Amino acid sequence: MKFLSLQPFIPSGKNFERSKQFFIELGFTVTWHAGDYIGFEKDDCKFILQKYDNKNFAENLMISVGITNAQEFWNEVNEKQLPQKFGIRLGKPIQQPYGNEVNIIDIAGVCWHFVEQ
């Protein structure tokens, strides 16, 4: 027996529909929708957006996503003007001991670490 995948439940914050739209514009595809839950996928990365608003929880949740090119990712997010459209925070690529990383604080306050592998 082996583990096959990990799909965290991510809180949407106050505005479920706006959060959904943010992840679509970030490049994820909706794979299923069941009321207060939405399945998202991009390449081999999956997560479930949950209609849930708990600021303390969201601001203490961090997700790491492996990517192929941090600078290219940062450029794409800027070109789409996602910080301006959605009020997210976008950090510039920074070298960490585990790889080149771009941080995004999403609408709910979750910190996403997009790490070049």
Secondary structure by P-SEA (a helix, b strand, c coil): ccccbbbbbbbbcccaaaaaaaaaaaccccccccccbbbbbcccbbbbbcccccaaaaaabbbbbbbccaaaaaaaaaaaccccccbbbbbcccccccccbbbbbcccbbbbbbccc
